[in-house]
């Protein structure tokens, strides 16, 4: 399958002006020139036409150009994507153009563009052309877009910008921005072909349902807690009413609705005072509480003993099993058949018969002990579970008894404060009426049925094979690490990267350097030091990724745009510095290193089908025939040329 390359990047000015920069697909293409001529703006122009949210073209371009476009080609297929350039003072424009076909002509003006459309529609158009699956119809529960795959997520694999090319902290284009980095990491398994559209949607839906289940379970716990508190308060009020002979003593197994019905009947009962709360009732409650505590302590001791027995049984069973395995070796001697003969000379041996009988007896005993443990252990497990249920029941009874005691004490204090029992009963009825009123204002909904949600999650978990995804992802990481290491071997490096290998992980993502020789240390990027090493690692990783994308037919265009690989060798260029021409002769180590990079670019592109390189460079190797032939534009001071011609008038 043909990979997408760039044939043209063009700008439209006023009065039919057009600046067209042409490139050869499947080759190295070089743009050289002086500082300030707009070379690096080519990356921003391509990125803008891939649907970036902001236009980051320099203000000089925005004042003189009204539109920008990119012509993509893949074999005989062609695609032109154009976009309005916002004037100075505006951040972006959503007016775009998208058309596809064969033998497409570049427009001379904005009116000549075909396929006027919106920003989102144009992004979908490009995604479809690249082969990126449409996952946009599946938003997550919070309406967020994290983890969606779009055309915006291919740019980290296309651009090696000045922020990246010799950086020790930024691995890929866009990773320096936190909000974009999350999407890059989340979508990387898709581009590495560790997952496909169907699996990605299933996994995404599974995450949504798991979040929804966690929320619903939290609500259910809150509802049950509220119901428990309401029930305990209702039992407390009914216990107070029982002391005034207004109701029977409440049972702990009555549901909430029945308790509220009883309280309503008490609230409507006419005041007919009888007696004060009985002192004997408080004594009975304390006695009941003491019995519960004794039973609870006994149950806890039994459960602890059962768990100790379980642990001992497990240890004993392990020892018995090991002993039985050792004794089983005696079976190979066939003691039952020939124990009375010497195993060496076949002479009769009475001692052998006795030894065989002893071994057989011991083996039988060990087997019996093992079977005994296997019979007893399930009973111990069942006993432990029964004790746990009993402890939970006793804890509930203890809480209810404590509530009754608190209620008795509260009622006794209130009764003493009131003039007579009639006032105490009236006061109690008022509390019950207030309780019923407040509880009625809080609607009690039945608990949600989460069985359907759990069933759907179970089905999706069976469909989403995360283990296979992890295996495919590790395989991809291994391949990319191998390809990047091979590329690094051709590039100039200094210690500790000389002869080293690269290890790529998509989880962070990150690259680690495995030192050569016996050390084999795994070095992080900041540990490597030297801009020359950082440059070589970034170049090696970029080509390693592109090689892998080509092999697995990933929906990533076969293009790398490199922004000045000479940065570590010719740093701190001034704004008016001209192109640096190199014509041979005596050369220092920096020039030699640059030549190795250039040689690698040409050879690697020749080895990879469908791979195109756009090199934006300040240096010009005029003695290298390949370099000269690959140079598409030279914007030197003497030529007066630039990305936007100097004679272009300003737009209105």
C-alpha positions as semicolon CSV with decimal commas, in nm:
position;residue;x (nm);y (nm);z (nm)
1;X;0,000;0,000;0,000
2;X;0,133;0,346;-0,096
3;X;0,208;0,582;0,190
4;X;0,108;0,946;0,186
5;X;0,382;1,197;0,099
6;X;0,375;1,571;0,036
7;X;0,406;1,701;-0,320
8;X;0,349;2,073;-0,258
9;X;0,312;2,333;0,013
10;X;0,174;2,657;-0,130
11;X;0,066;3,002;-0,012
12;X;-0,186;3,232;-0,178
13;X;-0,153;3,609;-0,166
14;X;-0,359;3,893;-0,300
15;X;-0,409;3,956;-0,671
16;X;-0,357;3,592;-0,772
17;X;-0,010;3,551;-0,623
18;X;0,101;3,199;-0,530
19;X;0,422;3,071;-0,374
20;X;0,466;2,699;-0,444
21;X;0,732;2,479;-0,280
22;X;0,749;2,140;-0,454
23;X;0,882;1,814;-0,312
24;X;0,962;1,472;-0,459
25;X;0,773;1,182;-0,297
26;X;0,985;0,899;-0,159
27;X;1,305;1,107;-0,155
28;X;1,509;1,343;0,060
29;X;1,398;1,703;0,001
30;X;1,606;1,991;0,138
31;X;1,522;2,355;0,199
32;X;1,823;2,569;0,292
33;X;1,873;2,937;0,343
34;X;1,946;3,223;0,572
35;X;1,787;3,282;0,909
36;X;1,452;3,461;0,905
37;X;1,348;3,346;0,557
38;X;1,059;3,131;0,683
39;X;1,209;2,781;0,654
40;X;1,073;2,653;0,987
41;X;0,730;2,799;0,907
42;X;0,682;2,511;0,663
43;X;0,621;2,280;0,960
44;X;0,363;2,519;1,103
45;X;0,194;2,545;0,763
46;X;0,162;2,164;0,731
47;X;0,041;2,138;1,090
48;X;-0,216;2,414;1,036
49;X;-0,357;2,229;0,733
50;X;-0,383;1,914;0,947
51;X;-0,644;2,090;1,158
52;X;-0,455;2,252;1,445
53;X;-0,672;2,461;1,674
54;X;-0,448;2,769;1,644
55;X;-0,261;2,931;1,358
56;X;0,102;2,965;1,465
57;X;0,233;3,104;1,136
58;X;0,462;3,407;1,186
59;X;0,295;3,745;1,171
60;X;0,486;3,837;0,852
61;X;0,316;3,550;0,667
62;X;-0,025;3,635;0,812
63;X;0,009;3,993;0,691
64;X;0,096;3,895;0,333
65;X;-0,076;3,559;0,266
66;X;-0,449;3,486;0,278
67;X;-0,448;3,105;0,248
68;X;-0,217;2,804;0,270
69;X;-0,249;2,457;0,124
70;X;-0,080;2,117;0,114
71;X;-0,102;1,867;-0,170
72;X;-0,068;1,508;-0,052
73;X;0,002;1,214;-0,285
74;X;-0,009;0,835;-0,240
75;X;0,062;0,663;-0,568
76;X;-0,203;0,791;-0,808
77;X;-0,422;0,925;-0,526
78;X;-0,401;1,296;-0,457
79;X;-0,551;1,523;-0,194
80;X;-0,541;1,901;-0,152
81;X;-0,612;2,047;0,191
82;X;-0,634;2,425;0,218
83;X;-0,715;2,669;0,495
84;X;-0,770;3,040;0,536
85;X;-0,494;3,223;0,720
86;X;-0,640;3,451;0,988
87;X;-0,526;3,812;0,975
88;X;-0,298;3,957;1,239
89;X;-0,494;3,977;1,566
90;X;-0,704;3,661;1,514
91;X;-0,595;3,322;1,650
92;X;-0,739;3,086;1,389
93;X;-0,982;3,025;1,106
94;X;-1,227;2,735;1,070
95;X;-1,271;2,784;0,692
96;X;-1,103;2,493;0,518
97;X;-1,101;2,319;0,180
98;X;-1,063;1,946;0,114
99;X;-1,072;1,763;-0,216
100;X;-0,934;1,434;-0,349
101;X;-0,887;1,279;-0,691
102;X;-0,623;1,241;-0,963
103;X;-0,415;1,502;-1,145
104;X;-0,538;1,779;-0,915
105;X;-0,432;2,134;-1,009
106;X;-0,317;2,381;-0,748
107;X;-0,553;2,678;-0,707
108;X;-0,439;3,026;-0,812
109;X;-0,671;3,202;-0,567
110;X;-0,901;3,123;-0,277
111;X;-1,197;3,115;-0,517
112;X;-1,027;2,832;-0,711
113;X;-1,026;2,601;-0,407
114;X;-1,264;2,306;-0,429
115;X;-1,443;2,142;-0,137
116;X;-1,514;2,432;0,099
117;X;-1,590;2,286;0,440
118;X;-1,555;2,331;0,815
119;X;-1,258;2,251;1,035
120;X;-1,409;1,935;1,186
121;X;-1,534;1,807;0,850
122;X;-1,192;1,863;0,693
123;X;-1,021;1,676;0,977
124;X;-1,260;1,383;0,926
125;X;-1,186;1,393;0,553
126;X;-0,810;1,369;0,612
127;X;-0,855;1,098;0,877
128;X;-1,050;0,885;0,634
129;X;-0,786;0,935;0,364
130;X;-0,504;0,837;0,602
131;X;-0,703;0,533;0,720
132;X;-0,762;0,648;1,078
133;X;-1,072;0,482;1,221
134;X;-1,367;0,699;1,321
135;X;-1,398;0,673;1,699
136;X;-1,548;1,019;1,750
137;X;-1,904;0,893;1,785
138;X;-1,827;0,733;2,123
139;X;-1,783;1,009;2,386
140;X;-1,693;0,912;2,739
141;X;-1,919;0,959;3,041
142;X;-1,781;1,304;3,122
143;X;-1,799;1,424;2,762
144;X;-1,421;1,444;2,743
145;X;-1,214;1,362;2,436
146;X;-0,906;1,215;2,603
147;X;-0,790;0,905;2,425
148;X;-0,976;0,958;2,098
149;X;-0,780;0,891;1,785
150;X;-0,775;1,171;1,527
151;X;-0,554;1,316;1,255
152;X;-0,406;1,548;1,518
153;X;-0,236;1,251;1,679
154;X;-0,015;1,166;1,379
155;X;0,188;1,487;1,406
156;X;0,424;1,354;1,680
157;X;0,546;1,097;1,427
158;X;0,588;1,347;1,140
159;X;0,761;1,651;1,289
160;X;1,100;1,663;1,460
161;X;1,094;2,031;1,549
162;X;1,349;2,257;1,714
163;X;1,178;2,190;2,049
164;X;1,245;1,818;2,006
165;X;1,546;1,754;1,786
166;X;1,815;1,792;2,055
167;X;1,600;1,797;2,369
168;X;1,673;1,585;2,674
169;X;1,315;1,608;2,808
170;X;1,077;1,621;2,508
171;X;1,064;1,290;2,321
172;X;0,801;1,364;2,055
173;X;0,641;1,673;1,902
174;X;0,355;1,787;2,128
175;X;0,474;1,604;2,439
176;X;0,586;1,934;2,591
177;X;0,217;2,032;2,623
178;X;0,045;1,845;2,907
179;X;-0,303;1,844;2,753
180;X;-0,174;1,706;2,423
181;X;0,065;1,459;2,586
182;X;-0,226;1,267;2,743
183;X;-0,387;1,212;2,404
184;X;-0,058;1,113;2,243
185;X;0,004;0,845;2,505
186;X;-0,357;0,721;2,496
187;X;-0,368;0,685;2,116
188;X;-0,019;0,540;2,068
189;X;-0,134;0,172;2,097
190;X;-0,372;0,235;1,807
191;X;-0,099;0,370;1,576
192;X;0,135;0,089;1,686
193;X;-0,137;-0,156;1,576
194;X;-0,164;-0,304;1,925
195;X;-0,538;-0,244;1,901
196;X;-0,792;-0,175;1,627
197;X;-1,105;0,041;1,600
198;X;-1,342;-0,227;1,729
199;X;-1,122;-0,317;2,026
200;X;-1,058;0,050;2,103
201;X;-1,431;0,125;2,110
202;X;-1,501;-0,182;2,324
203;X;-1,224;-0,088;2,568
204;X;-1,348;0,271;2,580
205;X;-1,705;0,159;2,650
206;X;-1,576;-0,079;2,917
207;X;-1,401;0,209;3,095
208;X;-1,722;0,414;3,078
209;X;-1,931;0,133;3,223
210;X;-1,679;0,065;3,497
211;X;-1,688;0,432;3,597
212;X;-2,069;0,426;3,586
213;X;-2,077;0,112;3,803
214;X;-1,842;0,269;4,058
215;X;-2,066;0,577;4,076
216;X;-2,383;0,370;4,114
217;X;-2,226;0,149;4,379
218;X;-2,126;0,460;4,572
219;X;-2,482;0,591;4,552
220;X;-2,616;0,254;4,666
221;X;-2,382;0,254;4,966
222;X;-2,494;0,606;5,056
223;X;-2,859;0,505;5,021
224;X;-2,815;0,199;5,240
225;X;-2,627;0,403;5,499
226;X;-2,909;0,660;5,503
227;X;-3,171;0,385;5,535
228;X;-2,978;0,225;5,821
229;X;-2,956;0,556;6,006
230;X;-3,328;0,619;5,947
231;X;-3,419;0,270;6,069
232;X;-3,208;0,304;6,382
233;X;-3,367;0,639;6,462
234;X;-3,715;0,492;6,407
235;X;-3,636;0,197;6,640
236;X;-3,515;0,444;6,902
237;X;-3,843;0,639;6,885
238;X;-4,052;0,320;6,898
239;X;-3,852;0,205;7,200
240;X;-3,936;0,533;7,376
241;X;-4,301;0,489;7,278
242;X;-4,297;0,134;7,419
243;X;-4,193;0,269;7,760
244;X;-4,504;0,488;7,758
245;X;-4,715;0,187;7,648
246;X;-4,781;0,355;7,313
247;X;-4,641;0,067;7,107
248;X;-4,503;-0,282;7,129
249;X;-4,128;-0,328;7,157
250;X;-3,984;-0,296;6,804
251;X;-3,833;-0,600;6,638
252;X;-3,498;-0,566;6,463
253;X;-3,608;-0,754;6,151
254;X;-3,896;-0,520;6,060
255;X;-3,845;-0,321;5,741
256;X;-3,830;0,056;5,729
257;X;-4,182;0,102;5,588
258;X;-4,348;-0,093;5,871
259;X;-4,158;0,110;6,130
260;X;-4,281;0,436;5,975
261;X;-4,641;0,305;5,978
262;X;-4,612;0,229;6,350
263;X;-4,467;0,572;6,422
264;X;-4,747;0,740;6,229
265;X;-5,007;0,553;6,439
266;X;-4,833;0,670;6,759
267;X;-4,823;1,030;6,641
268;X;-5,200;1,020;6,587
269;X;-5,273;0,854;6,925
270;X;-5,449;1,068;7,186
271;X;-5,246;1,148;7,494
272;X;-5,328;0,901;7,773
273;X;-5,047;0,904;8,028
274;X;-4,974;0,592;8,232
275;X;-4,635;0,528;8,389
276;X;-4,276;0,646;8,391
277;X;-4,009;0,441;8,216
278;X;-3,923;0,133;8,421
279;X;-3,588;0,119;8,597
280;X;-3,592;-0,258;8,547
281;X;-3,592;-0,209;8,170
282;X;-3,256;-0,032;8,180
283;X;-3,111;-0,317;8,385
284;X;-3,244;-0,569;8,136
285;X;-3,089;-0,371;7,848
286;X;-2,748;-0,361;8,018
287;X;-2,771;-0,734;8,090
288;X;-2,860;-0,797;7,728
289;X;-2,566;-0,581;7,618
290;X;-2,332;-0,774;7,847
291;X;-2,451;-1,105;7,701
292;X;-2,398;-0,976;7,349
293;X;-2,043;-0,863;7,435
294;X;-1,964;-1,202;7,591
295;X;-2,102;-1,383;7,286
296;X;-1,914;-1,148;7,055
297;X;-1,583;-1,210;7,237
298;X;-1,639;-1,585;7,230
299;X;-1,721;-1,578;6,858
300;X;-1,410;-1,376;6,785
301;X;-1,193;-1,620;6,982
302;X;-1,348;-1,912;6,795
303;X;-1,287;-1,744;6,461
304;X;-0,926;-1,672;6,555
305;X;-0,880;-2,034;6,661
306;X;-1,040;-2,154;6,337
307;X;-0,805;-1,939;6,131
308;X;-0,503;-2,062;6,327
309;X;-0,623;-2,418;6,267
310;X;-0,663;-2,340;5,898
311;X;-0,309;-2,208;5,879
312;X;-0,177;-2,511;6,068
313;X;-0,375;-2,744;5,844
314;X;-0,234;-2,578;5,534
315;X;0,119;-2,607;5,669
316;X;0,068;-2,966;5,781
317;X;-0,083;-3,058;5,448
318;X;0,220;-2,912;5,270
319;X;0,457;-3,110;5,493
320;X;0,256;-3,429;5,447
321;X;0,246;-3,379;5,072
322;X;0,624;-3,331;5,054
323;X;0,679;-3,642;5,272
324;X;0,440;-3,845;5,060
325;X;0,620;-3,739;4,743
326;X;0,948;-3,857;4,893
327;X;0,798;-4,189;5,001
328;X;0,644;-4,242;4,660
329;X;0,996;-4,297;4,534
330;X;0,978;-4,635;4,707
331;X;0,709;-4,745;4,462
332;X;0,967;-4,743;4,185
333;X;1,154;-5,016;4,375
334;X;0,851;-5,249;4,342
335;X;0,882;-5,351;4,705
336;X;0,567;-5,556;4,699
337;X;0,702;-5,782;4,425
338;X;1,069;-5,827;4,502
339;X;1,134;-5,680;4,844
340;X;1,286;-6,011;4,966
341;X;1,563;-5,989;4,702
342;X;1,866;-5,764;4,705
343;X;1,822;-5,495;4,435
344;X;2,191;-5,537;4,333
345;X;2,259;-5,914;4,323
346;X;1,907;-6,062;4,344
347;X;2,011;-6,262;4,654
348;X;1,738;-6,334;4,912
349;X;1,720;-6,064;5,180
350;X;1,498;-6,083;5,488
351;X;1,604;-5,735;5,590
352;X;1,475;-5,599;5,257
353;X;1,136;-5,754;5,331
354;X;1,121;-5,581;5,670
355;X;1,230;-5,246;5,526
356;X;0,971;-5,271;5,248
357;X;0,696;-5,345;5,496
358;X;0,801;-5,045;5,708
359;X;0,805;-4,815;5,408
360;X;0,465;-4,939;5,293
361;X;0,320;-4,887;5,641
362;X;0,462;-4,533;5,661
363;X;0,334;-4,444;5,313
364;X;-0,016;-4,566;5,404
365;X;-0,009;-4,363;5,725
366;X;0,103;-4,046;5,543
367;X;-0,170;-4,091;5,282
368;X;-0,431;-4,131;5,556
369;X;-0,310;-3,814;5,726
370;X;-0,323;-3,623;5,396
371;X;-0,679;-3,741;5,334
372;X;-0,775;-3,644;5,688
373;X;-0,645;-3,291;5,632
374;X;-0,830;-3,265;5,301
375;X;-1,154;-3,370;5,476
376;X;-1,114;-3,133;5,770
377;X;-0,997;-2,819;5,585
378;X;-1,329;-2,744;5,404
379;X;-1,509;-2,785;5,736
380;X;-1,274;-2,531;5,892
381;X;-1,336;-2,286;5,606
382;X;-1,713;-2,328;5,644
383;X;-1,684;-2,285;6,021
384;X;-1,483;-1,963;5,974
385;X;-1,747;-1,820;5,739
386;X;-2,029;-1,910;5,981
387;X;-1,844;-1,737;6,267
388;X;-1,796;-1,424;6,054
389;X;-2,173;-1,411;5,984
390;X;-2,242;-1,460;6,357
391;X;-2,002;-1,178;6,451
392;X;-2,173;-0,940;6,205
393;X;-2,514;-1,031;6,353
394;X;-2,393;-0,971;6,709
395;X;-2,248;-0,634;6,607
396;X;-2,586;-0,531;6,466
397;X;-2,761;-0,643;6,786
398;X;-2,507;-0,449;6,991
399;X;-2,573;-0,128;6,795
400;X;-2,951;-0,168;6,834
401;X;-2,919;-0,233;7,212
402;X;-2,693;0,073;7,250
403;X;-2,957;0,279;7,070
404;X;-3,225;0,149;7,309
405;X;-3,013;0,234;7,615
406;X;-2,941;0,582;7,479
407;X;-3,311;0,626;7,408
408;X;-3,403;0,517;7,764
409;X;-3,157;0,758;7,920
410;X;-3,270;1,039;7,694
411;X;-3,635;0,970;7,767
412;X;-3,576;0,949;8,142
413;X;-3,397;1,287;8,141
414;X;-3,674;1,441;7,935
415;X;-3,942;1,294;8,162
416;X;-3,780;1,441;8,468
417;X;-3,764;1,779;8,302
418;X;-4,132;1,771;8,214
419;X;-4,404;1,828;8,470
420;X;-4,575;1,493;8,428
421;X;-4,589;1,186;8,209
422;X;-4,854;1,342;7,987
423;X;-4,613;1,615;7,891
424;X;-4,341;1,356;7,826
425;X;-4,572;1,158;7,599
426;X;-4,684;1,472;7,418
427;X;-4,323;1,571;7,374
428;X;-4,244;1,225;7,233
429;X;-4,537;1,244;6,993
430;X;-4,411;1,582;6,875
431;X;-4,066;1,435;6,810
432;X;-4,222;1,148;6,617
433;X;-4,434;1,387;6,411
434;X;-4,127;1,598;6,328
435;X;-3,931;1,285;6,238
436;X;-4,208;1,165;6,006
437;X;-4,229;1,506;5,842
438;X;-3,855;1,532;5,774
439;X;-3,827;1,172;5,656
440;X;-4,121;1,222;5,420
441;X;-3,942;1,519;5,262
442;X;-3,652;1,292;5,167
443;X;-3,777;1,072;4,882
444;X;-3,659;0,714;4,921
445;X;-3,598;0,551;4,589
446;X;-3,554;0,177;4,555
447;X;-3,199;0,062;4,499
448;X;-3,085;0,048;4,139
449;X;-3,058;-0,293;3,977
450;X;-2,689;-0,314;3,891
451;X;-2,705;-0,671;3,763
452;X;-2,757;-0,562;3,401
453;X;-2,463;-0,321;3,422
454;X;-2,239;-0,588;3,574
455;X;-2,341;-0,839;3,305
456;X;-2,254;-0,591;3,030
457;X;-1,916;-0,523;3,191
458;X;-1,848;-0,897;3,211
459;X;-1,929;-0,938;2,841
460;X;-1,703;-0,648;2,742
461;X;-1,419;-0,778;2,961
462;X;-1,439;-1,105;2,767
463;X;-1,437;-0,910;2,439
464;X;-1,146;-0,681;2,537
465;X;-0,841;-0,903;2,543
466;X;-0,603;-0,678;2,732
467;X;-0,343;-0,951;2,765
468;X;-0,321;-0,985;2,386
469;X;-0,306;-0,608;2,352
470;X;-0,017;-0,590;2,598
471;X;0,165;-0,864;2,408
472;X;0,119;-0,682;2,076
473;X;0,231;-0,357;2,236
474;X;0,546;-0,515;2,378
475;X;0,618;-0,670;2,039
476;X;0,583;-0,328;1,874
477;X;0,808;-0,168;2,136
478;X;1,066;-0,441;2,077
479;X;1,062;-0,388;1,700
480;X;1,089;-0,010;1,731
481;X;1,372;-0,048;1,984
482;X;1,555;-0,276;1,740
483;X;1,506;-0,041;1,442
484;X;1,605;0,266;1,642
485;X;1,916;0,088;1,771
486;X;2,015;-0,005;1,417
487;X;1,971;0,356;1,308
488;X;2,171;0,484;1,606
489;X;2,466;0,265;1,502
490;X;2,504;0,473;1,183
491;X;2,485;0,812;1,357
492;X;2,763;1,008;1,529
493;X;2,756;0,982;1,909
494;X;2,987;1,028;2,206
495;X;3,016;0,835;2,533
496;X;2,808;0,684;2,684
497;X;2,606;0,631;2,362
498;X;2,887;0,489;2,149
499;X;2,790;0,134;2,052
500;X;2,481;0,147;2,272
501;X;2,127;0,027;2,205
502;X;1,794;0,203;2,256
503;X;1,495;0,074;2,451
504;X;1,160;0,233;2,363
505;X;0,854;0,219;2,590
506;X;0,515;0,354;2,486
507;X;0,381;0,378;2,842
508;X;0,549;0,709;2,928
509;X;0,659;0,723;2,643
510;X;1,035;0,721;2,694
511;X;1,363;0,602;2,548
512;X;1,644;0,454;2,755
513;X;2,000;0,397;2,645
514;X;2,154;0,055;2,711
515;X;2,529;0,103;2,739
516;X;2,759;-0,116;2,538
517;X;3,003;-0,360;2,693
518;X;2,973;-0,546;3,019
519;X;2,797;-0,265;3,206
520;X;2,465;-0,277;3,024
521;X;2,334;0,014;3,232
522;X;1,992;0,157;3,144
523;X;2,038;0,535;3,115
524;X;1,755;0,786;3,106
525;X;1,770;1,073;2,859
526;X;1,896;1,334;3,111
527;X;2,178;1,095;3,206
528;X;2,311;1,078;2,850
529;X;2,442;1,433;2,821
530;X;2,568;1,603;2,501
531;X;2,338;1,760;2,243
532;X;2,500;1,537;1,981
533;X;2,368;1,229;2,164
534;X;2,022;1,378;2,202
535;X;2,013;1,458;1,830
536;X;2,118;1,105;1,733
537;X;1,860;0,946;1,967
538;X;1,575;1,160;1,831
539;X;1,672;1,092;1,469
540;X;1,707;0,719;1,537
541;X;1,370;0,700;1,715
542;X;1,191;0,896;1,440
543;X;1,321;0,665;1,170
544;X;1,261;0,356;1,385
545;X;0,896;0,454;1,429
546;X;0,851;0,528;1,059
547;X;1,007;0,196;0,962
548;X;0,767;0,014;1,193
549;X;0,466;0,213;1,067
550;X;0,554;0,114;0,712
551;X;0,580;-0,255;0,802
552;X;0,245;-0,276;0,986
553;X;0,061;-0,048;0,741
554;X;-0,023;0,202;1,018
555;X;-0,239;0,506;0,930
556;X;0,058;0,742;0,954
557;X;0,191;0,931;0,648
558;X;0,539;0,828;0,535
559;X;0,701;1,163;0,592
560;X;0,952;1,307;0,837
561;X;1,010;1,682;0,861
562;X;1,340;1,756;1,034
563;X;1,410;2,109;1,152
564;X;1,787;2,166;1,125
565;X;1,991;1,867;1,235
566;X;2,286;2,109;1,238
567;X;2,158;2,277;1,558
568;X;2,403;2,101;1,795
569;X;2,692;2,178;1,558
570;X;2,610;2,540;1,457
571;X;2,412;2,677;1,755
572;X;2,296;3,030;1,834
573;X;2,229;3,153;1,482
574;X;2,160;3,525;1,464
575;X;1,849;3,658;1,295
576;X;2,047;3,793;0,996
577;X;2,289;3,501;0,954
578;X;2,319;3,370;0,600
579;X;2,324;3,012;0,480
580;X;2,640;2,822;0,581
581;X;2,798;2,678;0,267
582;X;3,034;2,382;0,313
583;X;3,260;2,291;0,022
584;X;3,512;2,039;0,156
585;X;3,874;2,094;0,249
586;X;3,995;2,054;0,605
587;X;3,694;1,985;0,826
588;X;3,646;1,971;1,202
589;X;3,463;1,701;1,395
590;X;3,130;1,887;1,376
591;X;3,133;1,897;0,996
592;X;3,226;1,528;0,980
593;X;2,943;1,443;1,216
594;X;2,700;1,643;1,002
595;X;2,810;1,451;0,694
596;X;2,734;1,122;0,873
597;X;2,382;1,244;0,946
598;X;2,330;1,349;0,584
599;X;2,465;1,018;0,457
600;X;2,229;0,831;0,688
601;X;1,928;1,028;0,560
602;X;1,993;0,944;0,197
603;X;2,070;0,577;0,260
604;X;1,778;0,520;0,496
605;X;1,524;0,682;0,261
606;X;1,660;0,467;-0,022
607;X;1,608;0,154;0,193
608;X;1,248;0,233;0,296
609;X;0,969;0,224;0,041
610;X;0,732;0,520;0,063
611;X;0,940;0,722;0,309
612;X;0,993;1,092;0,237
613;X;1,217;1,333;0,429
614;X;1,183;1,712;0,432
615;X;1,503;1,855;0,576
616;X;1,497;2,220;0,675
617;X;1,859;2,318;0,707
618;X;2,092;2,614;0,757
619;X;2,394;2,432;0,615
620;X;2,448;2,369;0,243
621;X;2,694;2,095;0,138
622;X;2,779;2,218;-0,208
623;X;3,041;1,945;-0,260
624;X;2,784;1,664;-0,203
625;X;2,608;1,585;-0,532
626;X;2,321;1,412;-0,353
627;X;2,265;1,713;-0,128
628;X;2,270;1,957;-0,418
629;X;2,028;1,748;-0,624
630;X;1,789;1,711;-0,328
631;X;1,781;2,084;-0,252
632;X;1,444;2,223;-0,365
633;X;1,486;2,581;-0,242
634;X;1,785;2,801;-0,146
635;X;1,675;3,121;0,024
636;X;2,010;3,296;0,067
637;X;2,062;3,664;0,134
638;X;2,209;3,714;-0,214
639;X;1,912;3,547;-0,387
640;X;1,657;3,767;-0,211
641;X;1,422;3,467;-0,194
642;X;1,211;3,360;0,103
643;X;0,903;3,156;0,187
644;X;0,692;3,468;0,125
645;X;0,847;3,671;-0,160
646;X;0,957;4,021;-0,052
647;X;0,746;4,187;-0,323
648;X;0,414;4,051;-0,198
649;X;0,182;4,332;-0,088
650;X;0,012;4,329;0,250
651;X;-0,342;4,194;0,263
652;X;-0,626;4,426;0,345
